[in-house]
Amino acid sequence: MPRVLYWYGIALAVLVADQLTKTWIVGAYSYGESTLVTSFFNLVRAHNYGAAFSFLSDAGGWQRYGFSILAAVVSAVIAVWLARQPAQRWFESLALALILGGALGNLYDRVTLGYVVDFLDLHWSGHHFPAFNVADSGISVGAALLIIDAFINKEDKS
């Protein structure tokens, strides 16, 4: 089995986990409904029409198509990047696979719903971090791993 299929499998796992959890939230919660889970964490059904942290969420509708095109292009670039990765670059490949799965998860929402379903709500002392989802987590963890990889393997990049 080609090595790239392993990484695409991880991306698919992130995509599937993201969509399963969003389907559960949409079925179990009305828009805006929430459940206190701990003193710092809620489950809440939220809709994000913008990008990260609801950036441009009230931009008039064009952002659905703009962010969809951007996510599709970035996903294609990452898929090719993964396919070209040498075997020893497994840490970078893992990061890219997580980002790819997350990007595809949010792209699916944007194309089919017009917004991204968010449901994880962290808060502290009355201050709420913007709600997020499994796809966002994949993207964030993947980005952090890419940064770590850049420091660990900086001699390989020059």
N, C-alpha and C positions, 0 to 999 in steps of 0.2 A: 504494500500500500504506500503510495507516495506520501511523504512527510507532510505536505501541505494539507492533505485531507484531515490530518489530526488537528491542525490549527483551525481549519474551517469547521470541524466538528465542535470545537470549543466555542467558536462564534455562534454556531447554531444552538448550542446549549444555552448560551446567554439569551439569545433571541427567544427561544422557547420558554425559558423561565420567566422572562420579561412579559411575554404575551399571556402566559398562564396566570401570573399574578395580577395583571391588569384585568383580565377577564373575570377573575374572582372578585376584585374590587368593584368593577362595574356592576356585577350581579348582586353584590352584597350591600352596596352603599349607594345612596342617592348623592347627587352632586352636592358637595359641601359637608356632607355628613361625616362625623369622625368618631373614633373610639379612643379613649385614653388607655394606653397599654402600660406605660410606666410614667414616672414623674417627669421624664424628658422625651418621651416618644409617643406619638399618636399614629393611628391609621386614619387617613382622610382621603376622600375622593376629590381630587382637584383636576382641572383642565388647564393645560398650558398652551396657549396659542402662539407663544413666542419661542425664543431659544432659551438657553441656560438662564436661570433665575428670572424667567418671564421677560427677558429682554425683547423688546419690540412686540409685546403681546397685544398692544392696542394700536398697531400700525395700519389697520384698515383692511387686512385680509391678504395682501400680497405676500406676507411672510410665510404663509402656508406653502406656496409654490416656490418661493425663494429658498426657504430652508429645506424643502424636499429635494430640490435640484442640488443644492450644496451637499446634503447628506448622501445622495446617490453618487455624486462625483467622488466625494471623499471615500465612500465605501468601495467604489471601483478601484481607486488608487491603492487603498489598503489591501484589497484582495490581490492585486497584482504584486504589491510589495511583499506580502506574505508568500506568494508563490515563488518569489525570487530569493527568499531568505536562505542563506546557507544553514546547514544543520546545527552548527555550533552557536548560532544566534538564537537559541531557544527562548531566552528571557525576553528579547525584543519581540520574537514571534508571539509569545504568550500575551504580551502587552497589546500588540496589534490585533490579535484575535478577540480580546476583551472589548477593545474599542470598536471593532467591526460588528460584533454582535449587538452592542449597545446602539450603535448608529443605525443598524437595520431595524432594531426594535422600535426606536422612536420614529424612524422613517415610515414604518408600517402604520403606526398610529396617525401620523400626519397625513398620509395619503388616504387612508380609509375613513378617518374621523374628522380631520381638519384641525386636530389638536392632539397633544400628548397627554395621556392619563398619568398623573402623578398620585402617589398615595403614602409615601413615607415622610413623616413630619417630625423632625427633631426640634426641640425647643428647650430654652433655659431661662429662668427668671422672667417669663412673659415674652421673651423674644423668640420668634420662630425663624429657623433656617428655611429657605424655600423648599416646598415639598419636592420630592424626587421619586425615582422608580428604579427598578433593577437595571434597566438599560443605562440610566445615568450613572449608576454605581459601576457598571462595567467600563463605561467611558472614563470615569474618574480614576478608578484603580488602574486601568490600562495606561492612562496618561502619566500617573505617578510612576508606574513601572518603567515607562519610556524615559522619564527623567532620571530615575535611578540607573537605568541601563546606560544612559549617556555618560554618567559619571564613572560607572564601573568599567565600561569599555571605551573610554575616550581615546585610547591609543589605537583602537581599531577603526575609528572614524576619520583619522587624519590622512 
